[in-house]
Amino acid sequence: MSKKKRRAFTTEQKAEAVKIVKTSGKSVAQVAQELGLTVSALRSWVKQDEINQNPSPRGPLTTDERAELARLRKDLKRVEMERDF
């Protein structure tokens, strides 16, 4: 059984899909079907957009915070490897 190739979407494509959900009055499922997306992917994009629009100090991470965390983890791994060497 072969796996399907995972599609990658740009930030602009995600933003446009979220905008359609918010402005069209259609459900996430309807928009996902029209755009050929999975409902779960579009739903997570909408949820992340809501988090980005209303950040909370103790709430979920915004997209920028997630990117910073990934960068910091990568840097920490590199530093630990250098230290152990």
Phi, psi and omega in degrees: 000124181265147180276148174287144176289132181284128179279146177247140181238142178283164177301323181293320179296318178296315181298321180294319179296318178296319179299319179297317179299315186286330186259340187275339184080003178273160179284163178300319181297318180296313181295319179300316180296316181296325183266357180073035180249164172278148180298319183295321179295311181295320179298320179291326177294318179295316180298316180295324177296320178296321177295317180295325182285331182231069183294147180229135182302327181252006182269193179297160182285142173283171180299317179296320179293323177296317179296318179296317179299317179297318179296317180295320178296320178296315178298318180297317179299318179297315181296319178296321178295317178298317180298316183288338180286000000 
